[in-house]
């Protein structure tokens, strides 16, 4: 039998205790991390079994979403060949062909992102938030994207420019 509680059961228990989910967000995150990391590692293990990933490095992406109804947090985990461009609510790991795991970065939601930027010194000095603040400042400066372009073996000037209709008429 499944011992895991459903989202509805957790919400009901919190309401019974007079708590809101936001009241315990740090504890919630700590409880969820082992399950999330298990999903990340299982995704990598399953991907390495597929012919397109055998003998090659792969990237595992974790996207965080919040459902509109009930504000339930959801995570989506998937593998891909190339390193993705950084976006809000995303974490990325690289799995080398030998199976070694390398955490690359995590970008928070846009509200926390801009809060960190506005208070960068404070976040950089706090050991618990310094890595996240580094990722945010690297993304904001454009250095993270430059690193990704290099990681993917792309040329830095390989950006496709779209011409407007007026440009073509000249």
Steps between C-alpha positions, in 0.01 A plus 500: 500500500620854425609684817547833323250770586316677224516877462142523624583306817795729576288813445222356719747421782650849478155659518409278796807637682417857398807523274535636150738332255712817489556475877717195457662548158855424617392177666289411195803550274717280722236226495468516121873505412565124540204414274603757242860380493379142465296611193805677355725197545235257373448716192875492427520124560202435268637736233837322496311181403372666181714461186523876435670561838726195529865599527414871501456772758147617568328779689215452743269796540265563789222753440282617785142605438215600729152384405237770490247292687616438856843653438651151498870501412593257223832397362579382151824311444635404159825418323640671191813501282586867527537737791184714517489878511434620854143593591314567824410202721762274343784283629746311281740210553751352259551126498827402336525187286657315796194586715663769713251765612583872483258765628513799264254762623164591643298811414210594733163646402507857368389657830784344698738561209444877512496503880842335497627752243378791713670353809793319339757584767280360776427178307863452393620526861251243633648147459151350447413734210839592353495238221152604389606866504802413285278327244264799492782751452659284227166478318438873531847590370464264203800290606287192565362509146852546358614195695203297368580598142856378554378183679282416199787554258325790331676803359452816712400695190271226373183693583240502224376848423150540364463761232196722499292531183623861447863380497427255220331766284815717490 
